Amino acid sequence: MGKRIGWIGLGRMGEAMAKRLIKAGNEVSVWNRTASKAAPLAEYGASIVGSKQDLASCDIVFTMVSTTDDLKQVLFGEGGLVAGTARPKVVVDSSSISQEGSAEIRTRLEAMGVGYLCSPVSGNAKVAKAGKLLQVASGPKALYTEVEPYLQAMARKVMWVGEGELARIWKIAHNTMFGVIIQNLCEITVLAEKAGIPRHIFLESINDSVLGSMYTRYKTPMLTNLTFDQVTFTPKLLLKDMDLGLGAARAHGVAMPAAAATRESVARLVGRGHEDIDFAVLLVETAKDAGLELTSENMKMSDGLEA
Ligand SMILES: NC(=O)c1ccc[n+]([C@@H]2O[C@H](COP(=O)([O-])OP(=O)(O)OC[C@H]3O[C@@H](n4cnc5c(N)ncnc54)[C@H](OP(=O)(O)O)[C@@H]3O)[C@@H](O)[C@H]2O)c1
């Protein structure tokens, strides 16, 4: 593919995605705020850089950080990627951020002559590691065509959904459903268990029904064995996405009652102090609300990604 590639943000997702780019034969220079998370990538052949501006001479810089404000900070803040005189040709961002924030970032980058593609993803870090992400993009079609081979190196499928920030709306809609599904899955699993069906049997039956999905399958081992310390996504990040969903619903005049109820449930989870833990801990809280104390079923299970 031949371009000079930079990467900012090596959290759960960024690390897995950057590794796939490197494994596909690209030369990738990486930066992470917490330097210790970047160091292990050297073993895979990445160049570790000491500052974001060291990536300004790259053709394409990928970013994967937490929120809209974090993305603004790594781009435009002190020592930011485009805060100096040198600038990359293109920024491709995969963080889950707001449509308005993304539009503001586009205006600023394009005014500097930097191309900008939004490219959020569906799938957690395990999915990314297995090369099974869905990567959706929006922005200028010609830019998408240029970047597409790199996206393909990280995903099982890539799609362009249109101009501007449309991929942000796609991701916001996607994650609103992501929240609503886990909320309902926890509710019905607690209902089934309280009524007498063992959790793994109930979840196996849902997974094999018309309602089963890659998502319900890969959450099943965690919901069965209560291994919430194997974090894929935190309650705080899910709350951010439910708020993005309801913000977009207000902006576009769409009523979303199921999303609104889920947002409050996730806010309660965050309020109860669940921080460095997987969002599926919602199951335990839902059970407590039903007067049920859950225990691990200690089942040996696959990661649900083979389907
Ligand atoms: N996890 C998932 O399943 C999943 C799936 C799809 C999309 N997403 C989205 O992908 C994004 C990343 O998620 P994640 O799970 O990878 O989160 P994460 O593990 O918490 O990683 C966040 C990354 O962003 C960096 N970061 C955050 N704020 C920063 C700032 N102000 N300046 C510089 N670096 C900053 C962090 O640096 P440090 O290491 O220094 O903290 C870290 O590298 C989020 O927008 C999330 O909603 C997540």
The ligand as an SDF file (V2000), in Angstrom:
LIG
                    3D

 48 52  0  0  0  0  0  0  0  0999 V2000
  -14.2180   -1.0610   23.2100 N   0  0  0  0  0  0  0  0  0  0  0  0
  -15.1100   -1.2920   22.2720 C   0  0  0  0  0  0  0  0  0  0  0  0
  -15.7310   -2.3650   22.2040 O   0  0  0  0  0  0  0  0  0  0  0  0
  -15.3760   -0.2450   21.2090 C   0  0  0  0  0  0  0  0  0  0  0  0
  -15.9430   -0.6690   20.0100 C   0  0  0  0  0  0  0  0  0  0  0  0
  -16.1680    0.2740   18.9900 C   0  0  0  0  0  0  0  0  0  0  0  0
  -15.8630    1.6090   19.2250 C   0  0  0  0  0  0  0  0  0  0  0  0
  -15.3510    1.9870   20.4260 N   0  0  0  0  0  0  0  0  0  0  0  0
  -15.0200    3.4110   20.6010 C   0  0  0  0  0  0  0  0  0  0  0  0
  -13.6440    3.5150   20.3220 O   0  0  0  0  0  0  0  0  0  0  0  0
  -13.0660    4.5490   21.1360 C   0  0  0  0  0  0  0  0  0  0  0  0
  -11.9400    3.9360   21.9730 C   0  0  0  0  0  0  0  0  0  0  0  0
  -12.4890    2.9120   22.7790 O   0  0  0  0  0  0  0  0  0  0  0  0
  -11.5570    1.9130   23.6310 P   0  0  0  0  0  0  0  0  0  0  0  0
  -12.4500    0.8640   24.1550 O   0  0  0  0  0  0  0  0  0  0  0  0
  -10.3510    1.5670   22.8530 O   0  0  0  0  0  0  0  0  0  0  0  0
  -11.1700    2.9140   24.8310 O   0  0  0  0  0  0  0  0  0  0  0  0
   -9.8780    2.8830   25.7710 P   0  0  0  0  0  0  0  0  0  0  0  0
   -9.3390    1.5130   25.9020 O   0  0  0  0  0  0  0  0  0  0  0  0
  -10.3060    3.6280   26.9920 O   0  0  0  0  0  0  0  0  0  0  0  0
   -8.7900    3.7470   24.9560 O   0  0  0  0  0  0  0  0  0  0  0  0
   -8.9190    5.1180   24.7850 C   0  0  0  0  0  0  0  0  0  0  0  0
   -7.6760    5.6160   24.0730 C   0  0  0  0  0  0  0  0  0  0  0  0
   -7.7930    7.0220   23.8530 O   0  0  0  0  0  0  0  0  0  0  0  0
   -6.6670    7.6900   24.4520 C   0  0  0  0  0  0  0  0  0  0  0  0
   -7.1070    8.9990   24.9260 N   0  0  0  0  0  0  0  0  0  0  0  0
   -8.2850    9.3050   25.5240 C   0  0  0  0  0  0  0  0  0  0  0  0
   -8.3380   10.6080   25.7950 N   0  0  0  0  0  0  0  0  0  0  0  0
   -7.1730   11.1520   25.3370 C   0  0  0  0  0  0  0  0  0  0  0  0
   -6.6390   12.4640   25.3320 C   0  0  0  0  0  0  0  0  0  0  0  0
   -7.3300   13.4880   25.8330 N   0  0  0  0  0  0  0  0  0  0  0  0
   -5.4220   12.6380   24.7880 N   0  0  0  0  0  0  0  0  0  0  0  0
   -4.7300   11.6030   24.2740 C   0  0  0  0  0  0  0  0  0  0  0  0
   -5.1630   10.3370   24.2560 N   0  0  0  0  0  0  0  0  0  0  0  0
   -6.3820   10.1140   24.7890 C   0  0  0  0  0  0  0  0  0  0  0  0
   -6.2500    6.7730   25.5800 C   0  0  0  0  0  0  0  0  0  0  0  0
   -4.9340    7.0710   25.9760 O   0  0  0  0  0  0  0  0  0  0  0  0
   -4.3610    6.5000   27.3750 P   0  0  0  0  0  0  0  0  0  0  0  0
   -3.9200    5.0970   27.0750 O   0  0  0  0  0  0  0  0  0  0  0  0
   -3.2560    7.4020   27.7310 O   0  0  0  0  0  0  0  0  0  0  0  0
   -5.5080    6.5440   28.3610 O   0  0  0  0  0  0  0  0  0  0  0  0
   -6.3830    5.4180   24.8910 C   0  0  0  0  0  0  0  0  0  0  0  0
   -5.3150    5.1930   23.9950 O   0  0  0  0  0  0  0  0  0  0  0  0
  -14.2100    5.1380   21.9530 C   0  0  0  0  0  0  0  0  0  0  0  0
  -14.7270    6.2600   21.2820 O   0  0  0  0  0  0  0  0  0  0  0  0
  -15.2190    3.9960   21.9850 C   0  0  0  0  0  0  0  0  0  0  0  0
  -16.5330    4.4630   22.1980 O   0  0  0  0  0  0  0  0  0  0  0  0
  -15.0700    1.0840   21.4050 C   0  0  0  0  0  0  0  0  0  0  0  0
  1  2  1  0
  2  3  2  0
  2  4  1  0
  4  5  1  0
  4 48  2  0
  5  6  2  0
  6  7  1  0
  7  8  2  0
  8  9  1  0
  8 48  1  0
  9 10  1  0
  9 46  1  0
 10 11  1  0
 11 12  1  0
 11 44  1  0
 12 13  1  0
 13 14  1  0
 14 15  2  0
 14 16  1  0
 14 17  1  0
 17 18  1  0
 18 19  2  0
 18 20  1  0
 18 21  1  0
 21 22  1  0
 22 23  1  0
 23 24  1  0
 23 42  1  0
 24 25  1  0
 25 26  1  0
 25 36  1  0
 26 27  1  0
 26 35  1  0
 27 28  2  0
 28 29  1  0
 29 30  1  0
 29 35  2  0
 30 31  1  0
 30 32  2  0
 32 33  1  0
 33 34  2  0
 34 35  1  0
 36 37  1  0
 36 42  1  0
 37 38  1  0
 38 39  2  0
 38 40  1  0
 38 41  1  0
 42 43  1  0
 44 45  1  0
 44 46  1  0
 46 47  1  0
M  CHG  2   8   1  16  -1
M  END
$$$$
